[in-house]
Structures are given as structure tokens and as C-alpha cells.
Amino acid sequence: MQSPTATGIENLLSAFAAVADDLDLDTVLERVVSAACQLVDARFGALGVIGPDRMLGPFITVGLDDAEKSSIGPLPRGHGVLGLLITDPKPVRLADLRRHPLAYGFPDNHPQMTSFLGVPIRVHDRVFGNLYLTEKRGGADFSDADEQLVVALASAAGIAIENSRLFDESTRRARWLEGGLDAARELLGRHIGAHSDLEVVAQHALRASQSSLVIVLRDLGHHRGLICEAADGCGAGTHLGRRVPGGSVLRDLLATSPPALITGADLARVLPGPAVETIDAALCCRLPGDGERHFLVIGRAPGSVAFSDVDHEMLRSFTSHVSLALELLRAHRRREQEAVFGDRDRIARDLHDVVIQRLFAAGLSIQTLRKYTADAHALDRISAVTTELDSTIRELRDTIYSLRSVPQAAPSFTSTVFSLVADAFDGHDLEPVLHLSGPVDSFVDGERADHLRAILLEGLSNALRHADARVITITLGVADGKLELSIDDDGRGFTEPDRASGLVNMRRRAELCGGTISISGTPGRGTSIHLVVPLDVRQTESAPGWR
């Protein structure tokens, strides 16, 4: 057997140095292929990484430019001669690749390849991938010495790849951990900004996971399905606000192995919108301790790095940090709400026990003045004043009742909006598209919330009963010191909206909550309802609920 020459060993040492000079995995793989080609003077080289399906996944090539790669077509998957090293991981050396019984016909525009050398790359006891070299320069065949050199390089490459993977895992862990802490810090320390709590979670999850899309799904409960409440990344707009019927797939998957890896047919049933076309695989995890049942779904596009055990582990850590921050926020808001209700109770007691009693006493005192005068004009004035006092006492009693009738644990405004929309569309073939953005819950409560819900319900009712629409889109958001609500449909439209009592009632509701509403319709092109309510940001900053 021919042994490597001193020059070959010197080149091998240089190749070792080149391979071990970087910790980035992609760079290491490229350097392995380049070093192997230089080591045995091969014109073409490739490294195929073996995937979980025992086929070649990522395929790194040397010797072909971008135009040649594009003209050849899809990359190899591990059939034919290339699959020999997958089924039997041993070095393979051929004088003429085309004459092997397993050789497939070369694709059109594929360069001529004759001599062939293939060597498996092992990481510990597992075959990581295969190194393929073809077309030794000068027309000679690959020799025993070439095979020994490449086998030695493959051993060194296995060590370098393992180091790279350990470094990559450490980096990914740090990025996930930092993302979870940053999300918790922003949720707990921020003032009211342009994004809602779940929008903040989606943004940090996207950066931490280095994925292409992150969405947050809300379980509407009572078998009414899921709805995408927040999304960030590629194509987020196509998913945001869309409803997914069912939702049992998520519950079934997460019951046994959270986080769950979702692929194929399950993906189409879980993710709203055209998910299968843009997302190849996704990790899903329920936000723990969340009474409203939210699911965090992190998707990666075809060709992206596959989800690893590190991603599964760190997603659990990320959701733990985020869920704790959300729970602390909810507890803080409950305390602020209880403080407000406590103040209302105290005011109601003071009005009842002090103010009303003093007014009642004043009225009695004024009544006693009747015995000191017989003047008709004076008696009329005494009667008018006592009547006014009685009216004031009745109004105060109504005020006291309204102060004490506020529920002590009211659900958030957005929660009631989701329930209202789900109930309105229940039994209809149409699916709603609901877009929420900004800190809506921090600006909407009390009477304003009642008016907004009434306007929304009236608008949806009209669209569902009369519009004959295919799509109804609801948009509710807070930005730039104002709250905006839009209800748009693509139905039949109308020309005289003021004749409908429901639309008149919406205008009245808009005035009562300090806003303006515009209702426009074009026959055959749908209807648009747009409400704008100015917000006093300074007042909100000093009010309970500000964080």
C-alpha cells in the first residue's frame, strides 16, 4: 500500500490548521471541503450532512460557481453512489464513477466527473456526513496515499465539527437565555409603548430563536378554535388575526412532550394562513401559568437549521421567564385595580355616610323656615330648594350604586373582544380576521369599553346579517395618542347608511366615548366603519394600570 509522502503529510498538517482555525460550523464545513480538494489535488469536492431521515441535507460544494450550481438543479439527496457511504460508512475509491452499478445519469449541465473518492466523517461514534472528491487533476486516479490523507483529514474534521457544534450550542443557549431575560425586563420595566405584551414576546422570541416566524395563538375556549393574536417575522401579516378552527392538535401534542415539533400535515392544521408554504417545521409550547391559554409557535423556513435539543430545552426556559413576567404584570394590574375599587368604595361610603346625611339635614332645616314666614314667594323658593336637594340626593344614591356595582375581577378588554368576536361568528361559515396592536388594555376601561364593545357588536351584526361578505376584518389598535377601530367587509355595501337605526346608534356611542366615526359603503364593494377616539396620554400615565 502506498504511503503518504513527506509533502503529503506537510499538506495534511496545513489542512489540519485550516480546519481548526474557526469555530463557526458553516465555515468549518467549507474549509474541510476546500482543504480536502487541495490535499489530493481534486477539481471538485462536496460535503453532505446526513439528516434524521438518513438522507443528505445541507450539501457544501467546491469547484462550482453559482451559475453552474443553478444550471444543474436540485442538490443530491444521497441516492446512487453517494448513498453508498450512508448505507455502509467506509471509504469508497473508484476509477470511473460512471461505470459503477449504482451510478445514476448525470443531470443536464453537470460537469464531467470520472475519478471518485468518498470518505465518511464521524463525530464520536456517529456518522456526521460524507466527504466526496472527484476529478483528480492530471487525469490520474486517486491513490491509496490520497485515501489515507483524506481519512486522516476526516478524523480531524470530526473533532473540529464537534468543537464547532459545542460552541454553536453554547452560543444558542446564551442567545435564548438573553432573549428571555430581555423580554421579561421589557415587560416589567417598560412604560406604555407602541406594542402589546404579546407583541413584545413575539419580537424577543424571533431574535432569540433566529427563526423566520413567531406567532402567539390564543385558545378561544369552548371548542371555538384558536386565533393569532401576535406575530413577527416573515409573512407575519398573513397570519395575524386569523382564526384556526379546532385547536385540539396543539393540546394533544403538548400533553405528552412540550415543546412539540410540528411538521407536515399537523402544521397546516395548527398554523393560520399559508404556513406550509413558508414554514418547514415549528416548535410549539404553551405559555405556562397562563389562564388565557396562549401558545407560542416558532417556525423555520425550508433550508434553515433544524431544531435541536438545545432549542427544545431553551424554549422551555424562555417561556418560563416570559410567563413569570406576564404573571407578575397581571398581579400588579390586579393590585392596581383593587386599589381603584377600594378608592371607589371609600368614596361611596363617604358620600352615603357624610354628604347625603348633611344634604338631608340641610333640607330639613330649610323646611323648618316655613313656620317663620307667610310670604308666598318665600315659600315657593323654600319648596324649590328642597326639591332640588331631593333630586341631588337621588343622583348621589345612583352614583353610589354605580360605584359599588363595578365587578372586582373584571377580565381584560382584549379578552372580552376576542370572546365577543368568537360568539358573533359562531355558526357562520365566515372566519374573522382580527388585528390587535398596541397597549389597548391600558387605555380602555369603564364606559369607554362598553361603548366600544357595543359599536363592535353592532358593526359585526350588520356585516354578518346584511353584507353577504366573504371576508370581515376587525382592526383595533392604540398608537400616536389615539385609539382606532375599523370593521371592513367586502360585501354588497350601501349608499344611505344614516337610515339604519343601528348605524345611528353607533354614531351616538362614538360621541359618548369622545370619538368620531365614519361609515362608508359602495354598492358591490363593501362597507367600512372607522372609529377614532383621542386619548389623553398624560392622564393615562398617572392613572392606575400605568406600568
N, C-alpha and C positions, 0 to 999 in steps of 0.2 A: 504493500500500500504506500502510495506516495505521501511523503510528509511535507508540511508547510516549510517553505524556505525562510531564511532569516528576514528577507524583505517582507514576506507574507506575515510573519509574526510581528514585525515592526508596524506594518499597516494595521494589523489586528489591534495592537496596543493603542494606535491612534484612533481607531474606531471606538474602542472602549472609552477613551477620553471624551470623544464627541458625544457618545450616547449618554454619558453620565454628567454632562455639563449643564443640564437643565432639569427642573422639576415639573414643568408643565407637561401633562400626559400627551397632548396632541403634538407638541414639539418633540418629545422623546420618540414617538412613533415615526414621525417624519425623518428624524435623524437616524433611526435604526435602518430604515429602507435605504437612505442615501449612503450610509456607511457600508452597508452590505454590497450595494452596487459598486462602490469604489474598491472594496476589498477584493472582489473576484472579477472586476472589470466587466460587469454586466451592463447592457444597454438599458434594460427595463427592470423595474423592481416594484413589488407591491407587498403590503401587509394587510391581511384580512383579519379582523377581530371576530371571534366566534361568539354569536349571541346565544340567548337562552334557548332558542329554537334549534340549536345546533347548525345554524346556517351562518354565513358571513354577514356581518353587519357593516360597521364602518370599514371602508376599503381605501387605504392610502397608497397612492401610486407615485412613481418617479420615472421620468423619461417621456412622459406625455404632456403636451401643453393643453391649455383649456379648450382650444378649438378641436384638438384630436379627441379629447375626452367626450366633448359634446357630440361629435360625429359618430362615435362608437355606440352611444346609447346607454341603457341602464348598466349599473355596475354588477359584477358577478356576485352570485349568491352562494356559490360553493358546490356547483354541480360538476360533473365530469372529472377531469384530472385534478382540479383544485379541491375537490371533495375527498380525494384520497387521504390527505393529511388529517381530515376531520374524522373519518371512519377509522383510520389506522395511523395515529400520530408518530410517524417515523420519517426520516429524511428520504426524499424521492429525487433521483437524478436520471434525466432522460436525454438521449442524444437528439431525438426528434419528437417534439411534443405532439406533432400532428399524427404520428403513427401509433400512438398509444390506443388501446381498445376503447378507453373511456373518453377519448378526445372528441369534443363537440366541434362542429364547424364554427370558425371564427365569424363574428358579426361583420357586416359591411363596414368598410373603412378601418378595420382593425389592422395594425401594423403586423408584418411578418414576424413570427416567433418560432424558433426551432429548438435550440438547446434550452434545457429547463432544470432548475434546482429548487426544491421546496424543502423547508425545514420548519418544524413546529417550534413555537415559543412557549415555554412553560413558566408559570408563576407558582412556585412551590410544586404541588402535585397536580395542578390543574393546567390544561392547555388553554392559554390566553388567546392565541391566534396563530396564524401561519405566515411565514416569510416566503415569498415567491420571487425568483430571479430567472430572467430569460435573456437569450441572445448574448452569449459571451462574445465580446469584441474579437475580431480577427477570424471569426467563423469556427473556432475550436469548441470542443465540448467542455463542460465543467468537469474538473478533475477530482480525485479523492482529496487532494490538498485543499481545493476550494470548498468541498463539503465540510472538512474538518474546521476550516476557518469560520464558515458561516454557522456551524453548530456551536462553536465557541462564542461567536458574537451573539447568537440567540440566547445562550445561557446568561451572558452579561446583560442582554436586553431585558430578560425576565426580571433580574434584580432591579434594573433601572425603572422598569414599568411598575414593579411593586412599590418602590420608593415614591414614584410619582403618584400612584394611587393613594398611598398613605397620606402624602402631602395634600392631595386633592380632597380627601375625606376630611382632613383637619381644617382645610380652608372652608369647605362647605359647612362643617359644623359651626365654625366661628361665624360665618355669614348668617346661618339660620338663627343662632343664638342672639347675635347682634340685632337682627331684624325683629325678633320677638320682643327684646328689651326696648328697642326704639319705638315699636308700636305701642307698648304699654306706657312708655314715658310720654308719648304724644297724646294718648288718650287721657291720661291722668293730669297732665300739666298744661294742656293747651287751653286757650280761650276759644270762644265760638269762632269758627273759621268757615271756609268755603265747602268743607266736606263733612259728611255724617260720620258717625263712629265706624260703621261697617265699611264705608269707603276708605277710611284710614287703614283698616285691617287689610283690605284688598291690596292697597298700594304697597304696604310693607311686605305682605306675603309674596307679591310678584317679584320684588327685589331680592328677598331672602332666598327664594327658591330658584331664581334665574329661569323661570318658566316663561311661556308665551302668553298664558291667560290665567287669570284667577277670578273666580266668581263666588259670591256668597248667596246661597239659596235659603229661603225661609220656608219652613213647613207650615202651610196654612191650616193644618189640622182638620179633623173630621173627614178624612179621606178626600180633601179638596185639592190635593196636589202640592206642588212647590212653585215658588216664584223667585226669579233672580232679583235680589234687592240691591246688590252692588257688584260691580265688575271692573276689572282693569286689565289692560294688555291688548294684544292683537284681536281685533274683532269684538271688543267688549260691547260696543253699541248694538250688535246683532243679538246679544244675549240679554242685555239689561232690560228688566221689566217684563220679561216673557214668563209665562206660566207653563209649568210642566204637569200634566195630569198624573195622578198616581203618587209616586214617590216611594213605593214600597221597596224598590230596588236598593235604594240607599240604606233604608232601615235594615234590610236583610243582609247586605254586605257588611255593614258596620256592627251588626250584632255579634259577629264572630271574630273579626280581625281588623279592628280600626288601627291605623288608617287602611282604607281599602284601595287596591289598584283596580281601576276601571278601564277596560279596553273593549274594542269591538262593539258588539250589539248592545251591551249594557250602557256604553257611552251614549248611544243615540237615545236611549230611554231616560237617561238621567239629565244630561245637559240640554238646556233650551237652545233653540236655534240650530244652525247648520254646524254642529260641533264636530261631527265625524270628519268633515272635510278639512278642518283646520287643526284638530287636536287628535293625536295618535293614541295617547294614554293620559290618564289623570289619576291623581291621588285625591281621595276624599276623606274628610274627617269631620265629625260633628264637634261643634264648639261645646266643650263640657260645661256643665253647670248652667246651661242656657235655657231658661224657662220657655223662651220663644222658639226653640229648636231651629238653630241655624246650622247649615252645612257649609264647610269651606272646601272648594274644589279647585285643585291646581292642575292645569293641563299643559302638556308639552306637544309641540308640533312634530310631524313626521321628520325623522332625521336628527332630532335632538338627543341629548344624552339621556339614557334610560334612567328611570327612578331606581335608586339603590336602597340598601338597608339604612344607610345614613339618612336619606330623605324621609323614610318611614319614621325613624326614631326622632329626628329633629322636628318633623311636622307635629308630632305629639307635644314636644317641648314648646314649639311656637304657639300652638293653640292653648296650651296651659297658661302661658304668660298673658296672651290676649284675653282669654276668658276670665282670668283673675282681674285684669284691669277693667273689663266690662262689668263684672260683678261689683267691683268697688264703685264704679260710676253709678250703677243702679242703686246701690246702698246709699251713696251720697245724695242722689236725687230724691230718694225716699225720705231721707232725713230733712232735706230742704222743704219737701212737700209737707211733711209732718209739721215742720216749723211754721209754714204758711197757714196750715189748717189750725194749728194751735193759736196763732195770732187771730185768726178769724173767730174762733170760739171765744177768745178773751174779749174781742170787740163786741161780739154778740151778747155776752154776759153783761158787759158794761152798759151797752145800750138798753138791755132789758131791766137791769137792776138799778141803774142810776138815771139815765137820760129819760126813759119813759116815765119813771116814777116822778121825776121833777116836773115833766110836762103835765102829768096828770094832776099833780099838786097845784101847779100854776093855773090849770083850768078850773079847779075847784075854787081857788082864791078869787079868780075873776068872776065866777058865778056868784060869789057872796056879795059882789059890788051891786047887785040888783036891788038889794034892800036899802041902799043909800041914795038911790035916785029914782025919780019917776019920769025923767026925760025920755021921750020915745026914741030920739036919735041915739042917746047914750045906750039905751037897752038894745037897740039894733046892733050897735058896734060890739057890745058885750057878746051877743049871740054869734056874730060873725067871727070874733076872735076864738070863742070856744069851739065853734065848728071847725075852724082852721086847725086848732090844736088836736081835735079828734082825728081829723084827716092825717095830720102829721104822725100821730101815734100809730094809726093803722099802717101807714107806709113804713114806719120803723119796724113794726111787727113783721111785715112782709120781708123787709131786708134781713131781719134776724133769722127768719125761716130759711131764706136763700143762703145765708152764710153757713148755717148749720146743716144744710142738706147736701153739701158737696161730699162725694164719696172719699173715704180716707185712703183708698189704694186704687186710684184710677189708672187704667192702662195708658200707655203712651199713645200720642195722637197717631203716629205712623202705624202702630198695631191696629188701631180701630179702622184706619184707612184700608189696610190690607184685608181685614175681615169684611168691611163694607163692600169692597170690590169683589171679593170671592163670593159673597152672598148674592150680589147683584147679578153675577154671571152664572150662578148655579142654575143648571137646567137649560142653558143656551149653548148652541154649538160654537159660538164665538169664544175666543180666548183673549183676555185683556192683555194689553201691553202697558205696564205701569212703571214709570220712571220717577224715582225719588232722588233728590240730591240736596246737599247742604244740611245744616243743623235744624231741620224742621221742628223737631220736638222741643227745642229750646225757645222757639218763638211763638208757638201756637198752643194755647190752652184756653180754658174757660169758654166764654160766649163765642169768641172768635172761632174756636174749634167746632162748636156746634153749628155756626153759620157755614163754615167751610164744608163740613160733612153734609149739610143739607143741600148746598149747591152741587156738590159732587154727586150725591144720590139722585137729585133731580135731573142733572145732565146725563147720567148713565141711564136712568129710566127712560128719558126721551129718546136717547140713541137706540136703546135696545127695542123699544116698542114701535118707533115710527121711522127710524132712519133706514132700515133694511141694509145695514152696513156689513162689510166683510171684516174690517179692522177698526177697533176703537182703541185709541191711545190716550192714556192719562199721564200728565206730566205735572209733578208737584215739586217745587224747589224753593230754596231761600238763597239769595245772592244779591250783592250790591244794595243792601238796605231795603229789600222788598221781597214779598212772597208772591209767587206766581203759580196759578193753577190753570191748566189747559186740558180740555176734553175735545179731541178731534176724531171725527169719523169720516169714512169715505162713502157715506150713504146717499140718499136721494136729495138731501138739502131742502131749503125752503126760501121764500122771498119775503115773508112778513112775520118775523118772529115775535113781534110785540102783541100779536093776537092770542098767543098761548099763555094761559094763566100761570103755568109752571115757569115759563121764562120770566114773566113779570115778578114772580116770587123770588127768582134767583137775583134779579136786579135789586130787589128790596133787601135781600140778605147781604149782598155785596155792600150796599150803603151802610147797613148796620155794623159791619165789621171794618168800616173805614176804607173800603176799596172801591174800585171801578171794574165793571165787567163789560166785555164786548161780545156780542153774539152775532155771528155772520154765517150765512148759508148760501150756497149756489146750487140751483137745481141740477141734480145729476152729479154733483161734485163734492157733496158732503157738507158737514157743519163744523164750525169751530167755536168753542166757548173759551174765552180767555179772561181770567180774573187776576188783577194786580192789587195787592194790599201793601201800602207803605209800612215800613217797620221803624220804630224808634229804637235804634241800636243802643243808644246811651242808656235808655230806660231799661232795656233788657239786660245790659251788663250789670246793672245794680240790683236786678231783681233776683229772687230765688230761682235756682236752676242754672244760673251762670256758673261756669266752671273755668 
